[in-house]
Amino acid sequence: MNLELQEIRNSVRQLCEGYGEEYWLELDRENGYPTEFVKELTESGFLTVLIPEEYGGAGLGVIEAAVVMEEVCRAGAHAGACHAQMYVMGSVLRHGNASQKKKYLPEIAAGRIRLQSFGVTEPTTGTDTTNLKTTARKDGDEYVIDGQKVWISRIQHSDLMVLLARTQGRDEVSKKTEGLSAFIIDIREAEGNGLTIQPIESMINHHSCELFFDGLRIPKDNLLGEEGKGFKVILDGMNAERILIAAECIGDGRYFIDKASNYAREREVFGRPIGKNQGVQFPIARCYAEIEAAALMVEKGARLFDAGEACGAEANMAKMLASEASWRAGDMCMQTHGGFAFSKEYHIERKFRETRLYQIAPISTNLILSYIGEHVLDLPRSF
Ligand SMILES: Cc1cc2nc3c(=O)[nH]c(=O)nc-3n(C[C@H](O)[C@H](O)[C@H](O)COP(=O)(O)OP(=O)(O)OC[C@H]3O[C@@H](n4cnc5c(N)ncnc54)[C@H](O)[C@@H]3O)c2cc1C
């Protein structure tokens, strides 16, 4: 057993105990944001584990960050409220210039600035990212941004956002991935000055919004990385994002398995615990096996990422396997609890809704299968 990882696990578990399931249920009911929880997670250094020590973070790897996210989910919490701070920060770390890193990273590490939001998805292009329509036009010392984004999460609880926009038309570039640029947007200055934010009523409490850009002016210094090479800025962060989301699914899966096992031991019908029936016991055992197998892929992806090795296949497979396994565990947990699963008081239906997201966002299962088909198995390209 890796003692350092176990220590992180225990400490995150302890922190989460201060925010019981009632806390999360109440937030879910009123679409509230877990401000106190996120603040404590940040101040304890867990949300900033990936920031290098020279900028005030813990300088740890994705393997440690994954353990943090897994434990948050296993405790019945909703990591979607805060996970992006971990991986969006990576775009600034890897592609920011020296002055951007100096300006933002220590502030993020100290919890004074929140970089919790990234704007890629658009209503008319969806998964076809390189076809996005939002434009950033250079005008003197500024860029002027026009367009629309959808499903942009946590923007109302963030100070900064990383935005992807077109700086050159698709007809002006030879490759569709060119001509896109990434920007750091200071939401505090932008809102009301060319940026309008509209919350989306949705199935889970994920704080997602629609964004309208109408002549938003930002300093040209807010360009992140090279102009026209923004797709790489976003792409580089995706493997970490997928591994961390997969770790959340492992946490969700273990949460469901714990709940179902406890209930199956305690609930008595026909004069014996329901778990004595193999019709109840086997689905729990199957989900356990599936989650443990997916966890191995998450760990493999994280270790490759931390070693600086190619991990696209593993990160994608981890996300797919873990999100499917957590969903099946959620379904099993519902079935094990019978009618009580529908009572909000049991918390299962909330987690069941939350874990469903991860087969769709940040990337859907079909797109992962397409990645494996093309990039791992060398099958013909489909789009
Ligand atoms: C709660 C929530 C939070 C989100 N947060 C963010 C965020 O913070 N920032 C952000 O930028 N985005 C965010 N998203 C957007 C998310 O990343 C997208 O919803 C996701 O990438 C899928 O895009 P889409 O919804 O446009 O689906 P579409 O691209 O319209 O696809 C619909 C379905 O068709 C399938 N499909 C499409 N094309 C193909 C093909 N060629 N072959 C096979 N199948 C195909 C897809 O797999 C999918 O199942 C969020 C979404 C949700 C629901």
The ligand as a MOL file (V3000), in Angstrom:
LIG
                    3D

  0  0  0     0  0            999 V3000
M  V30 BEGIN CTAB
M  V30 COUNTS 53 58 0 0 0
M  V30 BEGIN ATOM
M  V30 1 C -23.8930 19.1110 -16.9920 0
M  V30 2 C -22.9400 19.4200 -18.1060 0
M  V30 3 C -21.8030 20.1830 -17.8430 0
M  V30 4 C -20.9290 20.5300 -18.8850 0
M  V30 5 N -19.8690 21.3750 -18.6310 0
M  V30 6 C -19.1420 21.8480 -19.6730 0
M  V30 7 C -18.1390 22.8500 -19.4570 0
M  V30 8 O -17.8910 23.2750 -18.3320 0
M  V30 9 N -17.4770 23.3500 -20.5410 0
M  V30 10 C -17.7150 22.9120 -21.8100 0
M  V30 11 O -17.0840 23.4050 -22.7280 0
M  V30 12 N -18.6610 21.9590 -22.0430 0
M  V30 13 C -19.3740 21.4300 -21.0130 0
M  V30 14 N -20.3460 20.4830 -21.2350 0
M  V30 15 C -20.6230 20.0510 -22.6120 0
M  V30 16 C -20.2090 18.6070 -22.8830 0
M  V30 17 O -18.8130 18.5280 -22.9890 0
M  V30 18 C -20.9460 18.1760 -24.1570 0
M  V30 19 O -22.3350 18.0760 -23.8310 0
M  V30 20 C -20.4350 16.8760 -24.6830 0
M  V30 21 O -19.1160 17.0300 -25.1560 0
M  V30 22 C -21.3100 16.3540 -25.8450 0
M  V30 23 O -21.5770 17.3820 -26.7710 0
M  V30 24 P -23.0810 17.6800 -27.2290 0
M  V30 25 O -23.9150 17.7370 -25.9940 0
M  V30 26 O -23.1230 18.8420 -28.1220 0
M  V30 27 O -23.4980 16.3770 -28.0200 0
M  V30 28 P -23.4540 16.1510 -29.5910 0
M  V30 29 O -22.1150 16.4700 -30.1440 0
M  V30 30 O -24.6310 16.8230 -30.1840 0
M  V30 31 O -23.6780 14.5720 -29.6570 0
M  V30 32 C -24.9300 13.9630 -29.3100 0
M  V30 33 C -24.7620 12.4520 -29.3010 0
M  V30 34 O -24.3810 12.0070 -30.6100 0
M  V30 35 C -23.1680 11.2650 -30.5320 0
M  V30 36 N -22.3480 11.5710 -31.7320 0
M  V30 37 C -22.1090 12.7850 -32.2860 0
M  V30 38 N -21.3060 12.6690 -33.3460 0
M  V30 39 C -21.0150 11.3420 -33.4690 0
M  V30 40 C -20.2300 10.5700 -34.3750 0
M  V30 41 N -19.5550 11.1370 -35.3870 0
M  V30 42 N -20.1700 9.2220 -34.1990 0
M  V30 43 C -20.8600 8.6280 -33.1780 0
M  V30 44 N -21.6140 9.3050 -32.3000 0
M  V30 45 C -21.6890 10.6450 -32.4390 0
M  V30 46 C -22.4750 11.6960 -29.2740 0
M  V30 47 O -21.6640 10.6390 -28.7870 0
M  V30 48 C -23.6530 11.9950 -28.3520 0
M  V30 49 O -24.0370 10.8320 -27.6620 0
M  V30 50 C -21.1940 20.0710 -20.1990 0
M  V30 51 C -22.3330 19.2730 -20.4520 0
M  V30 52 C -23.1980 18.9660 -19.4360 0
M  V30 53 C -24.4430 18.1630 -19.7490 0
M  V30 END ATOM
M  V30 BEGIN BOND
M  V30 1 1 1 2
M  V30 2 1 2 3
M  V30 3 2 2 52
M  V30 4 2 3 4
M  V30 5 1 4 5
M  V30 6 1 4 50
M  V30 7 2 5 6
M  V30 8 1 6 7
M  V30 9 1 6 13
M  V30 10 2 7 8
M  V30 11 1 7 9
M  V30 12 1 9 10
M  V30 13 2 10 11
M  V30 14 1 10 12
M  V30 15 2 12 13
M  V30 16 1 13 14
M  V30 17 1 14 15
M  V30 18 1 14 50
M  V30 19 1 15 16
M  V30 20 1 16 17
M  V30 21 1 16 18
M  V30 22 1 18 19
M  V30 23 1 18 20
M  V30 24 1 20 21
M  V30 25 1 20 22
M  V30 26 1 22 23
M  V30 27 1 23 24
M  V30 28 2 24 25
M  V30 29 1 24 26
M  V30 30 1 24 27
M  V30 31 1 27 28
M  V30 32 2 28 29
M  V30 33 1 28 30
M  V30 34 1 28 31
M  V30 35 1 31 32
M  V30 36 1 32 33
M  V30 37 1 33 34
M  V30 38 1 33 48
M  V30 39 1 34 35
M  V30 40 1 35 36
M  V30 41 1 35 46
M  V30 42 1 36 37
M  V30 43 1 36 45
M  V30 44 2 37 38
M  V30 45 1 38 39
M  V30 46 1 39 40
M  V30 47 2 39 45
M  V30 48 1 40 41
M  V30 49 2 40 42
M  V30 50 1 42 43
M  V30 51 2 43 44
M  V30 52 1 44 45
M  V30 53 1 46 47
M  V30 54 1 46 48
M  V30 55 1 48 49
M  V30 56 2 50 51
M  V30 57 1 51 52
M  V30 58 1 52 53
M  V30 END BOND
M  V30 END CTAB
M  END
